[in-house]
Amino acid sequence: MNVNIQTVHFDADEKLVEYVNRKLSKLPTFHDRILKVDVFLKLDNVVHNIKDKIAEIRVHVPRYDFFVKASSKSFEESFDHAMESVINQIKRKKEKLAA
């Protein structure tokens, strides 16, 4: 599984990158043919003082892509919400294929 983490409008510290990688390492338990995972961490409303932290996850599997976007006041929280959503999408897709 190839993991690509990109940050937009800021530089991620090592702890955040480690956190994302640790969480992503659990993905293969839900789908065994994951080719690539793209994670985009973005700061929204850069002009204003209040910055929303956005996490986008795109999971590439053969013949299908899962995409999720979540935002909150912290990257960890945004990433956790996005991770839950993408896992639910993967589970639903597998159930459809099995039926």
Secondary structure by P-SEA (a helix, b strand, c coil): cbbbbbbccccccaaaaaaaaaaacccccccccccbbbbbbbbccccccbbbbbbbbbbbcccbbbbbbbbcccaaaaaaaaaaaaaaaaaaaaaaaac
